């Protein structure tokens, strides 16, 4: 089959990748690690992974604590949608600029360090407001906006830096291991955070114990920033293009996507898959309380248990080769859609927990391999900007979720989640009949 673009040849020298000695460590197999953990043979990647784990841990705790606080304070699905939309609006502007920055800076890791530290300052501010008894919804909304700026500025650089650390030959493995780290954090930390809040008496309107959760998040953000000093990648050589106005570089990135069929198709299909598959997560705090009669500890466990399937799925992805990756995305997305549809109609907590394991398993295939396919087919000069457009999709989706949350207030969360699941299943069945997508490796 003919593709409009083929993955770049990793044998071509690239100033943005580590030197030959680093690549030899990553590819020699001298330490005999199983292929699933191959990227860990590179000490640079081990430090990079450790740093990311600090951010992953904080992000997954925040998945629980922010949604729980909003619903405890307001009792409104619409307000949950507001939280999502606020970060999305910011991302519309911050994500594209973050991609330009990633393609311009000499050292991408410094972008990550500054953003992680900034997130730590925001979390300690929210924790102080809780301790002072003055936290309101508007403060959580402001925190969502501020951290949305940092996240969208950081993510394109983080995605592009992964390739700089390990090269294209280990990119599938490295991204899958990164996803495994995130899923491990998701497996352990929301449940622990929910248990901490419940053990300290949280719930029924009492939010004071959440201050300790925010203190833990602050420490994790700062530790992740400091560990990045151990990641050793060469400075990127500055090119004449880097002196062009940022707006011109941003426009060039969008033109590249529009004229490159494979990249445009991958981004478009990923957008639709995320739209249909992520609605449930925004509504989960209210869904758990009203449909499953779950308290903060049970909500945290629901979020965590989804990480079980995601962890298993991401480890399976780390073990696979570089063939048939689009088919795996479609198979995982089909499993995800069916599991979400069953989750929507379930009112039994333990059955819903089992279904979220399957949701996590399917979601991990889409998350890991969509990223890998895009990075495999993109030109290096546009990598940061294309990954920023990948992030921009998430911002648009965060905004689109707002009317979905209003719909949940009107018709209930079960109907809303069920309709999204059906949409995902239909999309996957259509894409199975599109060879230009289905047969991508």
Secondary structure as UniProt FT lines:
FT   TURN            10..11
FT   TURN            15..16
FT   HELIX           20..28
FT   TURN            30..31
FT   HELIX           35..41
FT   HELIX           43..74
FT   HELIX           77..104
FT   HELIX           108..131
FT   TURN            132..133
FT   HELIX           137..166
FT   TURN            169..170
FT   HELIX           171..199
FT   TURN            200..201
FT   TURN            204..205
FT   TURN            208..209
FT   HELIX           210..227
FT   HELIX           228..230
FT   HELIX           240..243
FT   HELIX           246..259
FT   HELIX           261..290
FT   HELIX           296..319
FT   HELIX           325..345
FT   HELIX           349..377
FT   HELIX           380..382
FT   HELIX           383..411
FT   HELIX           413..431
FT   TURN            432..433
FT   HELIX           435..438
//
